[in-house]
Amino acid sequence: MLLNLKIYKIISFLLLIDIIAIVWFLTIGDKIGLLISAILFLTFLTMQVFLVKCSNCGTRPGLWILAIWTLFLDFELYFADTVLLKACPKCEFDLHKT
């Protein structure tokens, strides 16, 4: 589980870098680079959502956090929560315990 959390945080960092790449490709008008970056973004997001599962309640914290912060349209807090993920957002169970 601890390895999954480390991979989860690495993917969070890659998502942030990919958003910068998307903005860059939009700025210079490169449609192929934009398409590749968008596909990578969706791939990273899907991997992140399904990577970690709470052993206490069975919730997927990545999906839970994505749903909450998408409803509030606050993507900065989404990235902060994914990088600092230590407990399940639903049951507050420590995810570092196995």
Secondary structure, 3 states (H helix, E strand, C coil): CHHHHHHHHHHHHHHHHHHHHHHHHHHHCCHHHHHHHHHHHHHHHHHHHHHCCCCCCCCCHHHHHHHHHHHCCCHHHHHHHHHCCCECCCCCCECCCC
